[in-house]
Amino acid sequence: MSRSLKKGPYVDPRVMKKIEGKKPQETGVIKTWSRACVIAPEMIGFIFGVHNGRDHIEVFVTEDMVGHKLGEFSLTRKFIKHGGKIQKELEAKKKEDEIMAAKGAKEATTGAVKK
């Protein structure tokens, strides 16, 4: 559910105070715990360290992000992967094929240099 148009978007005043009067190139990472803060046009170009519950994830703000919340770009859950024994076998075979292809390409280039 979105916020009332009468109230406007929630932009944390502490975050705005940190970027007030500064240039994006001069400032480093701006740490914040305010995941609910909506990205305003003034924030474009800054790098925010958004807390995800464990550590701060660096988020570089671009034009496309305006109107979204900072927390959307700092994921709180880490996806490992689905699958079990069969998935591991498939990945091992794929890695083996890549190694063989790389060796073949290397031999082809060294063979061309020797001739």
Number of C-alpha atoms within 10 A of each C-alpha: 3 6 9 8 7 6 7 9 17 14 15 15 9 11 17 14 10 13 15 11 8 11 12 15 9 7 12 12 16 16 16 19 17 17 16 14 20 20 21 18 14 13 22 16 15 21 20 21 20 24 20 18 11 7 12 17 20 16 18 15 20 14 12 9 18 16 14 15 19 23 19 13 17 19 13 14 8 6 7 6 7 6 8 8 7 9 12 11 11 11 11 12 12 12 12 12 12 12 12 12 12 12 11 11 12 12 12 11 10 10 10 9 8 6 5
